[in-house]
Amino acid sequence: MIDKARERLIFALDVDSLEEAQRWVALLHDKVGVFKVGKQLFTRCGPQVVRMIRDGGGEVFLDLKYHDIPNTVAMAALEACRLGVKMFNVHALGGADMMRATVARVDEQYPRGSAGRPLLLAVTILTSSTDQTLLELGIDRPVTEMVPRLARLAADAGFDGVVASPREVEAIRAVCGPDFAIVTPGVRPAFAAVDDQKRVTTPADALAAGSDYLVIGRPISAAAEPQLAAGKILQEMAAALDAT
């Protein structure tokens, strides 16, 4: 089960240089299946960092959360596919037209089931957000209602899955079914600090709830011994997978 756990563990490469990214990839390549490249690292290094990870045999979650007019997002999505990433995401709040245009453009070049087609993910509500955050934006529905609503919107548009808090997995499964991929940040093992995440749970609980991939950063990167911390997380994940 350790190998299966490794495939489902995503390490957040929240660093600011190619050299630092290379160091983490080399250190964790045997513990982590996917490396998440976010806005800071991609803005600094661009496609080079994606190629570096893939050249080293790793997979990439391109976490840029595209949110723009439909054609702009669709074209950006196509470039993400050409980079060979395993998955990338858009903001579901961009709307159904934006997501449908993205799926249509990707389908033209990378039909479903074809080699090289990544998972198309939509971000529902950020794990740092609360009901108060939504109220400040003029959204008078709670997080617990908005997450499955946005997930269903993404599924209807043809997306493969969503990025959402593990606490909303059950609600997403209820409206999107068992084959809809769920990638969950906000995962913290018992030995780690919560940091700025608001809706968190443990790796074992997230997998038991039905999460497919877990995004974990600081519990590994801030640990005195990152490899040991990653190994402990893998053991917890493997035990949870074995129990399901």
Secondary structure, DSSP 8 states (H G I E B T S, - for coil): -HHHHHHTEEEE---SSHHHHHHHHHHHTTT-SEEEE-HHHHHHHTHHHHHHHHHTT-EEEEEEEE-S-HHHHHHHHHHHHHHT-SEEEEEGGG-HHHHHHHHHHHHHHS-TT-TT--EEEEE-S-TT--HHHHHHTT--S-HHHHHHHHHHHHHHHT--EEE--GGGHHHHHHHH-TTSEEEE--B--TTS--TT-SS-B-HHHHHHHT-SEEEE-HHHHTSSSHHHHHHHHHHHHHHHHHH-
